[in-house]
Amino acid sequence: MKIKASLIVVTTLGCLLLAGSMVWANTETTATETSTEVVSETNAVAVETIDQSSIVPKTEADKTKGVEVWSDIYKVLSHPRCVNCHVPDDRPRWSGKHYGKTQVHGMNVQATATRMGKPGEQMCTTCHAKTNSDVPHGPPGAEVWALAPVEMIWWDKSSKELCAIVKDPSKTGGRDISSFAEHISHDALVAWGWNPGLGREPAPFSAEKTVAMLEQWLALGLPCPE
């Protein structure tokens, strides 16, 4: 236990020192270009107006079952592995069973408009690599590490509120429910939620199960809780 604790301290101090004194080999312009490039990939889906208002439950039984299915989808989308990065500001959250009380990300992390951190100062990649740290509670990692786009605000939303958001393509990057499910099934950063590294609780179910639930919810008419 002492060895693990030491590793955690060393890892954390290493990130703090790196964030405070890092010297980029390239200029700030290069960092900005990199940030813009990755954010562009995150928002690659063009925002379109996709009318889903005509999709309604055919029967009361479908509505009841649909709301039940949505409740399980909500357990996934409202889990800390998801909502910690779907925030209304540029401050990622630290929340979940292993954190105790909810707090903003340490080390004065500010994602800014890039959703990745201040160019040349505290980019997310200062501590977040492409894979998870081997140290319990060490910095998690994925191929691209960034906050969700600003229109995808899920933090602190009720089941009813988040249901309406997911059904609104202007708040899901132009995706209808089928495209949203496809996004969940293929996006590497989304997949991280079920493989968050040592010491973290993964999101419930699985990517495959979540996709299946979204498809079932669509077939039942996309009802939301009242």
N, C-alpha and C positions, 0 to 999 in steps of 0.2 A: 504493500500500500504506500510506503514512503517513496518507493521508486516511482510509482505512477504519479503521486502527488508532485514529485520533483519534475517529472516530465511535463506535467500540465503547467507548472510555474514557468519552466524554461520556454515552453512553446508560447505562452502568453506574453512573457517579457520580450521574446524574440519578435513577436508581431508588433508590440508597442514600440520597440526600438526601431524596427524597420519602418513603421508608419511615421515616426517622428524624425528620422534622419536619413530616409532613403534618398539616394541620388540617382536619378534616371539617366541612363546612357543616352537616351534620345531627348529631344526638347519637349517642352510642354505642348507644343503643336502636335507632335507625334502622338502623345498621350491622348490629346483631344480627338485626333483622327481615329485612334483605336476605339475610344469610347463611342464615337458616333457610329462607327462601323458595326459594333456589336449591338447597339441600341436599334439600329436599322433592322438587323436580323430579328430582334425581339418583336418589332412592330411590322414585320414583313407582310402581314395580311392587311390588304387595303380595307379601310372602313367602308362598308356598304350598308344600305338600308334594306334589310331582309325582313319581310313581313311575316311574323310568326303569330300575329294576332288571331288569325283564322284557325289556328290549331287549338282545339278545345276538347275536353273529355267528351266522349260519346254518351256515357251513362254516369250515374251517380257512383256506381261501383268503380268505374274507371277513375273518377275523381278521387275517391277515397284511397284507392290503391296507389294512384299517382302521387298523392301527397305523402303517403307512406314511403314510397321509393325516394322521393325528394329528400325526406328527412335523413335518409342514409347518405345521400349525395352531400347534403349540408354538413354532415359529420366530417366528410373529407375536406370540403372547401373551406370550412371554418376552423380546421385544425391548425395549431401553431406552425406546422411545417409548411402550410400554405399562406395563412394570413400574415405571418411575421414580415413578409416581403410585399404584401398587397396593401400598402399603407397610404394614407392621404397626403403625407408629407415626404420629406427625403430622409427620414430617420427610421431605419429598420428596427423591428422590435425583438426583444429577447423575452419569450414567454413559453410556458409549458411546464410540465411537472418537474423537470430537472432544474428549472430556473428559480422556483419558488414564486416570488412576486414578479409581475410584469415590469419591464423597464426598457428604455430605448437602448439601442446597440451601444456598447461601450466604445472607448477610444475616440469619442467625438466624431463618429462616422456620419457623414452627410453625403447623400447620394447626388444631390443637385439635379439639374435637368438631364444629366447624362444617365441617371438612375444607376450609376456605377461608382460614384465618388468624385471628388474634386480632381480634375486632371492635373497630374504632376505632384499631387499631394497624397491623398488617401484613397487611391483606387481600391475597389473591392479586392482586386487581385494582389494587393499588398500582403494579405494573409490568406485569402481564399484561393487555393490552387484548383487544378482540374479534377482532383480526386479528394476524398475525405482524408483528414489526418488520421494516423494510426493511434494517436493518443486519445483516450476517453475525453470527450467534451472539447477536443481540439478543433481548430478551424475546419468547418465542413467545406466540401468542394464539389464543383461540377464543371462541365466544359465551358459554360458561360455563366458567370455569377453576377446577378444584377437584380434590382428591384423590378417588380412588375410595372408595366406602363401606367402612367398616372390616371388613366380613365378606368383602370381595373382596381378600384378601391373596394376591398372586402373586409378590411379591418373593422372589428366591432359591429358588424352588421347582423341583424336578426335573421332568422330563417326566411321570413317573409320578404325582407329587404333584399337579401342576397339572391333569392329566387327570381325576383323581378330584374335584378342586375344581369344574371346569367341569361335571361331571355331577351335582353336588349343588346343587339349586335353592336351598337355604338359604344358599348361598355365591355365588349369582349373582342376587340380588334376586328370587327366586321364579321365575326363568326356566328352562324346559326348553330343550333344544338348539335347537329351532325358534325360540323366543322370543329366545334368546341371539343367534342368527344375525340375526334381525330387528333387534335392538338395534344390532348392529354395522353393519348396512346403513343405519341412519337417524340414529344419534347423532352430532351435530356434533363433540363433543370426541373421540370415537373416530376420526372421519374425519381429524382433525388429525394423527394418527399417520402418515398417508401424505402429509401436506403440512406438515412441521414447521418450515418457514422456512429461510432461507439458512444454510448451514454445518452442518446437522444431517442425519444419515442417516435416511431414512424407514424405516418398518417394511417388511418384505418383502411381495411380492405386491401385493395391493390389497384394498380392502374387498369388492369384488364377488367376487374370487377366494377370499377368506377365507370369505365366506358360502357359496359353492359347495362349498368343502372341508368345512365344517361339515355341510352337507346330505348330502354323500357319506358322511362319517363316520357320520352317523345311519343312513343306509341300510345301512351295513355292520355295524351293531350296536354302535357306540360302544366298540370295544375300546381298552384302555389298555396301554401297555408293561408288561412284568412285571419 
